[in-house]
Amino acid sequence: MNNQYFPDNYEESRAVFRDFLGKVRAKWPQARMTSKIIGKETDNTIDMIFSEANVENKKVVFLSCGEHGIEGYAGAASIHLFVEELMEDVNPDDTGICLIHAINPWGMRHFRRVTENNIDLNRNYIYNRSALPKDINKHYEKAEELFNPSGRIKDLDKEKKELYKQLTKGIFQEGYGGLKEAKKMGQYEFKKGVYYGGNAAEENAIFMKQIQQDLLGKFQRIIHMDWHTALGPTNELTMVLPEKDERTTDYIKETYGMKNVVRSSGENIKGDSHHHFYMVQEDYPNTYLFSALFEFGTFGEGKKAELRELMTIVFENQLYWEGAEREEDREYILDEMKAMFYPQEQEWRESVLKEARQGLQSVLKTEGII
């Protein structure tokens, strides 16, 4: 019943999104579609539907997805849900609209989190790159062999056991917190490694930075919901707010009716797009900004889930660069990648729509959009 919201591939998802333009124009006659070609493959595009308010630019609803490629499918479903069920309640006279599909189209097409340059886009929005030392992530540097095993995958079962042993050993040596910090912060040294933030701004990030600047210059209030998957309790939605939003976690939970709220720190996470948005907002002191990341949980929480997540990321990266000798090992790794970021189970997909509906209604009502 909900399969229309969850297409099988990037091209189908993009086609669904592009069809929204007619519905948007029914409310915002000046709405236009922008399709920005990204990367070497000419058919990978960031697609944006945008319109200023019909009368006065007081507010804008800004929904985006696909910064982490494969995570874009659930995000696209959330935008689809907004268009079908909630857009009608938006007042186009004082509210503009900005919908963005597939910030990382190459990753979405190939079911990877990273760009074709192996860059984690949400570690690429560096506000002051000259002040960022390449070796900033000391925890990652110490555990680099764990994060980036070399060589072709020969026997996944054996290599999983060995990596698990090494990771748990690493936990005892560096501490569980050290391993988490290494993963969270991103790294800027190892180009073929996981969580690589890059040594220059990706064209995807350059495009999005310009959107941030344009919206801040045009509207008095910006309400931004950016959709992701994996983090948080299974089948539940988690709101991730940058520390620049100084309201307390308890206040956020009560105000927005959110069960799960996480705060992210610019000290522990470098290159995050939402931190960048708030940094740019400082040049627009009279503009109100709400920008948060919304995660649909998959593997769950706790050390066991975190180790499974890390092993999935590590083996998928190794598979991409080095390959695997056995087809069953390759298929297992790719299946785990989908299980983590785009589960196929009907229960999870139904929970995405249920949680997205509640999250959209709560945030957009609280912020005066609907």
C-alpha positions in Angstrom: 0.0 0.0 0.0 2.9 2.4 0.7 5.2 1.1 -2.1 4.5 4.3 -4.1 6.7 6.1 -1.5 9.6 3.8 -1.8 11.0 3.4 -5.4 13.6 0.8 -6.3 16.2 3.1 -7.7 17.4 6.7 -8.0 15.9 7.3 -11.4 12.4 6.3 -10.2 12.7 8.4 -7.1 13.8 11.4 -9.1 11.0 11.0 -11.6 8.5 11.0 -8.7 10.0 14.1 -7.3 10.0 16.0 -10.6 6.3 15.3 -10.9 5.7 17.3 -7.8 6.3 20.6 -9.7 2.7 20.7 -11.1 1.2 20.3 -7.6 3.5 23.0 -6.2 2.7 25.4 -9.0 -1.0 25.1 -8.2 -0.2 27.0 -5.0 3.0 28.8 -6.1 2.6 29.7 -9.8 6.2 31.0 -10.0 7.7 27.7 -8.7 10.5 26.4 -10.9 12.6 23.3 -11.1 16.4 23.4 -11.0 18.4 20.3 -12.0 22.1 20.7 -11.2 24.3 18.1 -12.9 26.8 16.8 -10.3 30.0 14.8 -11.0 31.3 13.0 -14.0 28.2 11.0 -14.8 25.9 13.5 -16.7 22.6 12.0 -15.5 23.2 12.5 -11.7 21.4 15.7 -10.7 20.4 17.6 -7.5 16.8 18.5 -8.2 15.2 21.5 -6.5 11.7 22.9 -6.6 11.7 26.5 -5.3 9.3 29.4 -5.1 9.3 32.6 -3.1 6.1 33.5 -1.3 3.3 34.8 -3.5 3.0 38.1 -1.6 5.6 38.6 1.2 8.6 36.4 2.1 8.0 35.9 5.8 8.7 32.2 6.0 10.0 29.3 3.9 9.6 25.5 4.4 12.9 23.9 3.4 13.0 20.0 3.1 16.1 18.2 1.8 17.3 14.6 1.5 20.0 12.4 0.1 23.1 14.1 1.6 24.2 10.6 2.4 23.2 9.1 -0.9 21.5 5.8 0.0 19.7 7.5 2.9 17.9 9.7 0.4 15.1 7.1 -0.3 13.5 7.5 3.1 14.0 11.2 2.9 12.3 11.4 -0.5 9.4 9.4 1.0 9.1 12.1 3.7 9.1 14.9 1.1 6.5 13.0 -0.9 4.3 12.7 2.2 4.6 16.4 2.8 3.5 17.2 -0.8 0.6 14.8 -0.6 -0.7 15.5 2.9 0.6 18.7 4.4 1.5 21.2 1.6 -2.2 22.1 1.2 -2.1 23.6 4.7 0.8 26.0 3.9 -0.2 29.6 3.2 1.6 30.5 -0.1 1.0 34.3 0.4 3.6 34.6 3.2 5.5 31.3 2.9 7.9 30.1 0.2 8.9 26.5 -0.6 12.2 24.8 -1.2 12.3 21.0 -1.8 15.6 19.3 -2.6 16.0 15.7 -3.9 19.3 13.9 -3.7 22.0 16.2 -2.5 24.4 13.3 -3.3 22.8 11.8 -6.4 25.8 9.5 -7.2 25.6 8.0 -3.8 21.8 7.5 -4.1 22.2 5.9 -7.5 24.9 3.5 -6.4 23.4 2.8 -2.9 26.5 4.3 -1.2 26.6 7.0 1.5 29.6 8.9 0.0 30.1 10.9 -3.2 32.0 9.5 -6.2 35.1 11.1 -4.6 34.6 9.0 -1.4 33.6 12.1 0.5 31.1 12.1 3.4 29.2 15.3 2.5 28.2 15.9 6.0 31.8 16.3 7.0 32.6 18.6 4.0 30.9 21.9 5.0 34.0 23.4 6.5 33.4 27.0 7.4 37.1 28.0 7.7 39.1 25.3 6.0 42.5 27.1 6.6 42.0 26.6 10.3 41.4 22.8 10.0 44.5 20.6 10.4 44.5 17.5 8.3 45.3 15.3 11.3 42.5 16.7 13.5 41.1 13.2 14.3 43.7 11.7 16.5 41.4 8.8 17.6 40.9 7.8 14.0 44.6 8.1 13.2 45.4 5.7 16.0 42.8 3.2 14.8 43.3 3.7 11.1 44.0 0.0 10.4 40.7 -0.9 12.0 38.7 1.6 10.0 40.5 0.9 6.7 41.5 -2.8 6.3 43.5 -3.5 3.1 43.3 -6.2 0.5 40.6 -8.1 -1.2 37.9 -9.7 1.0 38.6 -13.5 0.8 36.5 -15.0 3.6 34.0 -12.6 5.1 33.1 -14.8 8.1 36.8 -15.0 9.2 37.4 -11.3 8.4 34.3 -10.3 10.4 35.5 -12.2 13.4 38.9 -10.7 13.1 37.6 -7.2 12.7 35.2 -7.7 15.6 38.1 -8.9 17.8 40.2 -5.9 16.7 37.3 -3.4 17.3 36.6 -4.7 20.7 40.3 -4.6 21.5 40.3 -1.1 20.2 37.4 -0.2 22.5 39.4 -1.4 25.5 42.5 0.4 24.4 41.0 3.7 23.3 37.8 3.5 25.2 34.4 3.2 23.7 34.1 7.0 23.7 37.3 7.3 21.7 36.0 4.9 19.0 32.7 6.8 18.9 34.5 10.2 18.6 36.8 8.9 15.8 33.7 7.8 13.9 31.7 11.0 14.6 34.2 13.7 13.9 35.2 12.6 10.4 38.8 12.6 9.1 40.7 14.5 6.5 43.9 12.4 5.9 42.9 9.1 4.3 41.3 9.6 0.9 40.1 6.0 0.6 39.1 5.7 4.2 35.7 5.8 5.8 34.2 9.1 7.1 36.5 11.1 4.8 35.6 14.8 4.7 37.8 15.8 1.7 40.5 18.5 1.2 38.2 20.8 -0.7 34.5 21.6 -0.9 32.5 19.2 -3.1 30.3 20.7 -5.8 27.3 19.3 -3.9 28.3 21.3 -0.8 29.0 24.4 -2.9 25.5 24.2 -4.3 23.9 23.7 -0.9 26.0 26.5 0.6 24.6 28.9 -2.0 21.0 27.7 -1.2 21.7 28.4 2.5 22.9 31.9 1.6 20.0 32.6 -0.7 17.3 31.6 1.7 18.9 33.6 4.6 18.9 36.6 2.3 15.3 36.3 1.1 13.2 35.1 4.1 12.6 36.2 7.7 12.1 32.7 9.0 13.6 29.5 7.7 12.4 26.1 8.8 14.7 23.3 7.5 14.2 19.6 7.9 16.9 17.4 6.5 16.2 13.6 6.3 18.6 10.7 7.1 18.5 7.1 8.2 20.3 4.7 10.7 20.8 6.7 13.9 18.6 6.2 16.9 16.1 3.6 18.1 14.8 1.1 15.5 11.6 2.3 13.7 11.7 5.6 15.5 12.5 9.2 14.5 15.3 11.1 16.1 15.9 14.9 15.9 19.5 16.0 15.8 20.0 19.7 16.6 23.3 21.6 16.4 24.6 23.2 19.5 24.0 26.6 17.9 20.3 26.1 18.8 20.8 26.9 22.5 17.4 25.6 23.8 17.6 22.7 26.2 16.9 19.1 25.1 14.0 18.8 27.5 12.5 22.0 26.1 12.9 20.7 22.5 11.2 17.4 23.4 8.3 19.1 25.0 7.9 21.9 22.4 8.1 19.7 19.4 6.6 16.5 20.9 9.7 14.6 20.0 10.6 11.4 22.0 14.2 11.3 20.8 16.4 14.4 20.6 20.2 14.5 20.2 22.5 17.5 20.4 25.6 17.7 18.1 28.7 19.7 18.9 30.8 21.6 16.4 33.9 20.5 18.4 33.2 16.8 18.1 31.8 16.9 14.5 33.5 18.8 11.8 32.0 19.9 8.4 28.3 19.3 9.4 25.9 21.1 7.0 23.6 22.3 9.8 26.5 23.8 11.8 27.5 25.6 8.6 24.0 26.9 8.1 24.0 28.4 11.6 27.4 29.9 11.1 26.2 31.7 8.0 23.1 32.8 9.8 25.3 34.9 12.1 25.6 37.4 9.1 21.8 37.7 9.2 21.0 38.5 12.8 17.4 39.4 12.0 16.6 36.1 10.3 15.3 33.2 12.4 16.7 29.7 11.5 15.5 26.3 12.6 17.7 23.6 10.9 17.7 20.1 12.2 18.5 16.6 10.9 15.9 13.9 11.2 17.0 10.2 11.4 14.9 7.1 11.0 16.5 4.4 13.2 17.5 1.0 11.8 20.0 -1.1 13.8 19.1 0.4 17.1 21.3 1.7 19.9 24.0 0.3 22.2 27.5 -1.1 21.6 26.3 -4.2 19.7 24.4 -2.0 17.2 27.2 0.5 16.9 29.7 -2.3 16.2 27.4 -3.8 13.5 27.1 -0.3 12.0 30.8 0.3 12.0 31.5 -3.1 10.5 29.0 -2.5 7.7 30.6 0.8 6.8 34.1 -0.6 6.9 33.4 -3.7 4.9 31.3 -1.8 2.3 34.2 0.6 1.8 36.7 -2.2 1.5 34.5 -4.0 -1.0 34.2 -0.9 -3.1 38.0 -0.3 -3.3 39.4 -3.9 -3.1 36.5 -6.2 -4.1 35.6 -9.7 -2.8 36.6 -13.1 -4.1 33.2 -14.7 -3.3 29.9 -13.5 -4.7 28.0 -14.4 -1.5 30.3 -12.2 0.5 29.7 -9.3 -1.8 25.9 -9.8 -1.7 26.0 -10.1 2.1 27.8 -6.7 2.5 25.5 -4.9 0.1 22.4 -6.4 1.9 23.8 -5.2 5.2 24.3 -1.7 3.7 20.6 -1.7 2.7 19.5 -3.1 6.0 21.3 -0.1 7.7 20.2 2.7 5.4 17.3 1.6 3.3 15.6 -1.5 4.8 13.2 -3.4 2.6 10.9 -4.6 5.3 7.3 -3.3 5.1 7.3 -2.7 8.9 10.2 -0.3 8.7 8.7 1.5 5.7 5.4 1.9 7.4 7.2 3.3 10.5 9.0 5.8 8.3 5.7 7.2 7.0 4.1 7.2 10.4 7.1 8.9 12.1 7.7 11.4 9.2 4.0 12.4 9.3 4.2 13.0 13.1 7.5 14.8 12.8 6.5 17.1 9.9 3.2 18.0 11.6 4.8 18.7 14.9 7.7 20.8 13.6 5.7 22.7 10.9 2.8 23.5 13.3 5.2 24.6 16.1 7.1 26.8 13.7 3.9 28.4 12.2 4.2 26.9 8.7 0.9 25.0 8.8 
